Amino acid sequence: DLAVAPAYQHQGIGRALLEQCLADLKKQGIVGVHLITQSEGALPAFYSKYGFTKENVVMLMGKSFK
């Protein structure tokens, strides 16, 4: 999980964390990465700045116990 507390957002912390994570993965020889995020709001645009694109072949399923 990658998250920044609301009081600390918009200070470049998320950018620094993501860039470090991606650099570490690349250094380990990982050739790709997938992530799960909200479909609306600021997060899709945030991740797209780092080359992430929407995948149409993955389905996330859930179940509620009401």
Secondary structure, DSSP 8 states (H G I E B T S, - for coil): -----GGGTTSSHHHHHHHHHHHHHHHTT---------SSSSHHHHHHTTT----SS---------
